Amino acid sequence: MLDQIADVGRDAQRGGYSRHAYAGPELELRHWFVEQAVRRGLNVETDQNGNLWAWWGERGDDALVTGSHLDSVPGGGAFDGPLGVTSSLQAVDLLQAKGFTPRRPFAIAVFAEEEGGRFGVACLGSRLLSGAIAKDKALNLKDPDGVTLAEAMKAAGYDPDQVGRDQKTLDRIGQFVELHVEQGRGLTVPVGVASSILAHGRWRFSFRGEGNHAGATLIEDRRDPMLPASQLVLAARKAARNGGRATVGRIVPNPGGTNVIASTVDVWLDARDSDDARTRAMVAEISEAAHNAAEEEGCELRIAEESYGDTVYFDESLKNDIAHALGGVPALPTGAGHDAGILAAHVPTAMLFVRNPTGVSHAPEEFAEQADVDAGVRALAATIEHLGS
């Protein structure tokens, strides 16, 4: 079913897909999802935070909910997010074909801006739904072009004034199960379940120096913010040990000219480890190295935490129930964040993983064999039937 959206949001420059919240390709995928859901007799609505809900029958309390997201990182792969959405639709197909109707309310959810690829905060739709991010902070988030979330939502036909914690919708969720491609090489069989998510967050390091001429300014006269920025990259690699992960994936110098010493450099750090204490300690070590490098170069440094999530342990009873219903599939932790991880603080949640033979994700080479994708659909259908009976 992924072939139906294979041409939407292709990125000719980066390769892969760039499908960002409330922009053209992502909006096209939203329309596609609504059309597909309606074809299956599902009733679609949009909540106050831009998340889509497709109900099989009447909406109600203690609902069993599945789904994922349709947006991507810049130049992302075909499976991250959309696999969970298409598998949900195909699971409904299998269940309807055998005459199954859930006894409890059931919905497929599509969450907005899960990747944070446009506004910088991951799982934004589920964070807003659950109140994990303040309304004003969210609405004032800006994309690289300076467009705020409020402006983007309004341009796409959504009312930003309604954004914020949605207790009524949250209370309807009895259990949430998200299917996702596994984003490492930890799964050696077609399907598994998630046990936990590493503690992780994003930090913005803003270095300020003195812009000047690349040819006319002597080395000893420079206050070049690119030097401490580069030291930050090296410090991140050094600090990531014993299972920790620290990554610099984005650096923005200003003004960005080849023959210009930058006046400012912004660097974004992604840091993850097994628990809060280890993650915080790793970021503290990197921050100290960045401060020392900035001071040595005569630059200023400001650090802002843009998002953070503590270690998530998925509901043990639900995880074990699903694993048993699927014949004893394995459980494994993940270093990737998910909407299921945000919702886990409020409702019982679980995740199904589909094997990724290469271990590549957030890149065009992301892949899953069709046989494994089909196994994931069957596993999700079996889970829905088991939990929804």
Disulfide bonds with the S-S distance in Angstrom:
none
